[in-house]
Amino acid sequence: SQQVEMARSSVGAKKVAKSIMLSEYAWGADQFNCLNRLWTKESHWNYKARNKTSGAHGIAQALPATKMEVVGTDWRTNPVTQITWGLKYIEERYNTPCKAWSKFKRSRWY
């Protein structure tokens, strides 16, 4: 889809994430700022990013990467699947991107 192609660039991925954050979670600009800091540190918003040491993969650096299959089996090639999974993970585990960012600042992982 058009959204997937747009999300293959970091600028497009940020636009997609903002859109999903607003429509699915009602998170605003303050939460996006935290998410942007977090995912810039993790992957620079690169859906092909892979940590050679841990095997973490994608924009949100899922570990193991196969966790993203709950959203879609196309997680290796679809940045929207990765963003969707990452936001769901943050909401389930930390409640908000700013709380996930706080955790990352303390421990270098989230």
C-alpha positions, -999 to 999 in steps of 0.1 A, spaced: 0 0 0 9 37 -2 15 39 35 40 10 34 60 26 6 60 60 25 72 43 57 103 29 40 120 63 46 125 76 81 105 107 74 76 86 61 79 62 90 75 91 114 44 103 96 29 68 97 37 65 134 22 99 142 -10 89 124 -13 56 142 -5 71 175 -33 97 171 -60 74 157 -53 42 178 -39 56 211 -49 93 212 -12 101 220 -2 136 211 29 155 201 46 152 236 44 114 233 56 115 197 87 135 208 95 107 233 89 80 206 111 98 181 139 100 206 135 63 215 133 49 180 160 73 167 183 58 193 172 22 186 171 22 147 172 57 133 137 47 120 152 22 97 130 -8 91 160 -29 80 180 -22 112 193 -53 128 214 -56 159 242 -81 150 248 -90 187 213 -95 200 193 -101 168 168 -73 176 152 -62 144 133 -33 128 123 2 138 113 -8 173 142 -33 176 119 -63 186 137 -91 204 132 -117 193 122 -103 160 96 -130 155 74 -113 182 62 -90 155 44 -120 138 14 -112 161 8 -81 138 19 -96 105 42 -122 90 57 -95 67 76 -79 96 109 -83 78 99 -61 49 69 -40 61 77 -9 82 40 -4 90 39 -39 106 69 -29 127 55 4 138 21 -11 146 38 -38 167 62 -13 184 33 10 195 13 -20 208 44 -32 227 49 2 243 13 6 252 11 -29 268 44 -27 286 49 10 295 15 26 288 31 56 269 62 63 247 75 88 274 75 60 300 93 37 276 118 65 268 124 70 306 131 33 309 155 34 279 174 64 295 179 44 327 190 11 311 197 15 274 169 -9 265 131 -9 268 
